[in-house]
Amino acid sequence: MKIKLLTSLTAAVALFFTSCAAGPNTQLGTLGGATLGGVAGAVIGNNVGDGNAGRGALIGAALGGATGAAVGNQKDREQGYVR
């Protein structure tokens, strides 16, 4: 049950960040960053501190999504998709 909830929350955060994106690289970067950040955050959150994997996943997905969006947006600007 806990894994299903964690996976659902990570997917929801990833889709939220992707829907706000502009170009194709921004969308892919956001989705990939949020997914990887959510997984990494869950692992780190489970193993450090009070063992709260859900909170770690949400924080990781948010930070990963924002970082992925920034990198993808820069790539879109270089390729001329976004001005």
Backbone bond lengths (Angstrom), bond angles and torsions (degrees), N, CA, C in turn:
res aa  C-N    CA-C-N  psi(-1)  N-CA   C-N-CA  omega(-1)  CA-C   N-CA-C  phi
1 M - - - 1.443 - - 1.521 111.10 -
2 K 1.333 116.33 -44.01 1.459 121.05 -178.40 1.529 110.77 -64.09
3 I 1.336 117.13 -39.37 1.466 121.00 179.98 1.527 110.59 -67.22
4 K 1.330 117.76 -39.59 1.468 121.14 179.08 1.529 110.63 -64.39
5 L 1.308 116.41 -42.16 1.459 120.31 178.58 1.523 110.93 -64.55
6 L 1.322 116.17 -43.63 1.458 121.52 178.96 1.522 111.11 -61.79
7 T 1.323 116.61 -44.13 1.462 121.06 179.12 1.521 110.84 -64.76
8 S 1.313 116.95 -41.84 1.464 120.89 179.46 1.524 111.83 -64.34
9 L 1.314 116.92 -42.86 1.467 120.34 179.01 1.524 111.44 -64.87
10 T 1.323 116.56 -42.02 1.462 120.33 178.67 1.516 110.71 -63.37
11 A 1.320 117.70 -42.97 1.462 121.36 178.79 1.528 110.82 -64.61
12 A 1.323 117.47 -40.30 1.463 120.61 179.68 1.527 111.53 -64.09
13 V 1.321 117.42 -42.65 1.467 120.88 178.31 1.528 110.02 -65.24
14 A 1.332 117.09 -41.52 1.459 120.52 179.30 1.526 111.01 -62.92
15 L 1.321 117.76 -43.59 1.464 120.75 178.63 1.518 111.83 -67.29
16 F 1.325 117.39 -35.60 1.460 120.69 177.20 1.528 110.56 -61.21
17 F 1.327 116.81 -47.81 1.456 120.03 -179.54 1.525 111.17 -67.41
18 T 1.308 118.78 -35.98 1.454 121.88 -178.92 1.517 110.85 -67.26
19 S 1.326 117.95 -37.36 1.459 120.46 -177.36 1.526 112.03 -67.47
20 C 1.313 118.18 -20.85 1.457 121.98 -179.76 1.528 112.38 -90.88
21 A 1.304 117.73 -2.67 1.452 121.99 -172.98 1.519 111.26 -80.90
22 A 1.339 115.73 161.38 1.457 120.76 -175.86 1.523 112.67 -102.43
23 G 1.309 118.17 -68.29 1.456 122.17 -175.32 1.517 112.71 -94.07
24 P 1.350 116.66 173.65 1.464 119.89 -177.43 1.528 113.90 -64.95
25 N 1.313 117.44 -37.82 1.462 119.73 178.87 1.529 111.23 -70.54
26 T 1.313 116.08 -33.52 1.462 120.13 177.12 1.521 110.12 -65.40
27 Q 1.327 116.55 -42.75 1.457 120.36 179.26 1.522 111.46 -63.72
28 L 1.318 116.77 -47.43 1.464 119.96 179.86 1.527 111.54 -64.70
29 G 1.326 116.69 -41.28 1.459 120.59 178.72 1.516 112.27 -63.55
30 T 1.323 115.83 -40.18 1.458 120.33 179.69 1.525 111.11 -66.32
31 L 1.320 116.32 -47.11 1.459 120.23 -178.98 1.523 110.98 -63.60
32 G 1.318 116.65 -46.71 1.468 120.21 179.54 1.515 112.53 -65.19
33 G 1.321 116.54 -43.24 1.465 120.63 179.80 1.517 112.59 -64.98
34 A 1.332 116.70 -41.34 1.463 120.02 179.54 1.525 111.23 -67.67
35 T 1.320 116.05 -38.39 1.461 119.45 179.53 1.525 111.20 -67.15
36 L 1.315 115.93 -51.36 1.465 119.27 -179.92 1.524 111.75 -64.81
37 G 1.321 116.51 -39.68 1.460 120.16 178.10 1.518 112.06 -64.65
38 G 1.336 116.89 -38.52 1.457 120.64 178.12 1.514 112.77 -65.05
39 V 1.326 115.61 -43.20 1.471 119.75 178.63 1.526 110.33 -65.98
40 A 1.325 116.25 -47.81 1.469 119.82 179.93 1.523 110.91 -63.00
41 G 1.333 116.91 -41.03 1.458 120.51 178.77 1.520 112.40 -64.17
42 A 1.326 117.20 -36.80 1.466 120.39 177.85 1.515 111.37 -66.40
43 V 1.323 116.05 -42.61 1.464 119.76 179.35 1.524 110.39 -65.26
44 I 1.320 116.14 -47.66 1.469 119.75 -179.72 1.527 110.73 -65.39
45 G 1.339 116.76 -43.65 1.454 119.99 -179.82 1.519 112.95 -63.45
46 N 1.318 116.23 -32.74 1.463 120.27 179.03 1.524 111.68 -72.53
47 N 1.314 117.22 -33.36 1.464 121.34 -173.69 1.523 114.46 -95.88
48 V 1.331 118.12 -11.97 1.464 121.40 -175.83 1.527 108.94 -122.68
49 G 1.286 115.99 146.81 1.465 121.21 174.68 1.513 113.07 70.59
50 D 1.339 115.98 -129.43 1.464 120.43 -175.64 1.522 113.63 -87.85
51 G 1.333 118.18 3.48 1.462 122.05 176.58 1.514 114.32 76.96
52 N 1.321 118.09 28.36 1.456 122.05 -179.15 1.530 109.71 -90.89
53 A 1.337 116.34 94.49 1.458 121.41 -177.75 1.524 111.91 -69.99
54 G 1.315 117.89 -33.84 1.463 121.16 -179.20 1.513 112.60 -63.73
55 R 1.311 116.30 -45.49 1.464 119.91 178.84 1.526 110.23 -65.11
56 G 1.331 116.65 -41.34 1.459 120.28 177.40 1.516 112.36 -61.85
57 A 1.336 116.34 -39.05 1.465 120.52 179.02 1.524 111.40 -65.11
58 L 1.323 116.68 -43.00 1.469 119.39 179.61 1.523 112.16 -65.58
59 I 1.313 116.09 -43.08 1.465 119.44 178.73 1.519 110.01 -65.99
60 G 1.319 117.43 -44.10 1.454 121.20 179.23 1.516 112.66 -63.15
61 A 1.338 116.67 -41.27 1.466 120.37 178.95 1.522 111.34 -65.50
62 A 1.322 116.64 -39.97 1.464 119.91 178.89 1.525 111.46 -65.56
63 L 1.320 116.59 -47.13 1.464 119.74 -179.61 1.528 111.36 -68.77
64 G 1.326 116.63 -41.92 1.462 120.20 178.65 1.518 112.16 -64.84
65 G 1.323 116.42 -40.82 1.471 120.04 178.06 1.513 112.70 -64.48
66 A 1.317 116.08 -42.40 1.468 119.72 178.91 1.526 111.14 -65.72
67 T 1.326 116.84 -41.17 1.460 120.35 178.75 1.516 110.82 -66.96
68 G 1.330 117.28 -44.67 1.466 121.16 178.35 1.523 112.04 -61.88
69 A 1.322 116.68 -38.39 1.460 120.52 177.99 1.523 111.61 -65.27
70 A 1.322 116.43 -41.14 1.467 120.31 179.46 1.524 111.22 -64.42
71 V 1.331 116.31 -43.94 1.471 119.97 179.63 1.528 110.17 -66.61
72 G 1.336 117.02 -45.08 1.467 120.29 179.11 1.513 112.81 -64.56
73 N 1.334 117.42 -37.23 1.457 121.25 178.09 1.522 110.92 -64.53
74 Q 1.318 116.44 -40.62 1.463 119.60 177.53 1.521 110.64 -62.52
75 K 1.327 116.36 -41.08 1.465 120.43 178.26 1.530 110.85 -65.55
76 D 1.335 117.37 -39.44 1.470 121.13 176.35 1.529 110.72 -62.36
77 R 1.311 117.39 -39.97 1.467 120.51 178.33 1.525 111.28 -64.36
78 E 1.325 116.08 -40.46 1.462 119.71 178.99 1.524 111.43 -65.55
79 Q 1.324 117.25 -34.35 1.457 121.54 -178.38 1.525 112.87 -89.40
80 G 1.331 117.87 -3.79 1.446 122.13 174.49 1.517 115.84 87.23
81 Y 1.340 118.65 12.50 1.464 120.58 178.00 1.525 111.37 -75.38
82 V 1.310 117.31 -34.26 1.457 123.15 -176.39 1.503 108.40 -125.65
83 R 1.325 116.80 142.08 1.466 119.62 179.56 1.485 111.02 -102.17
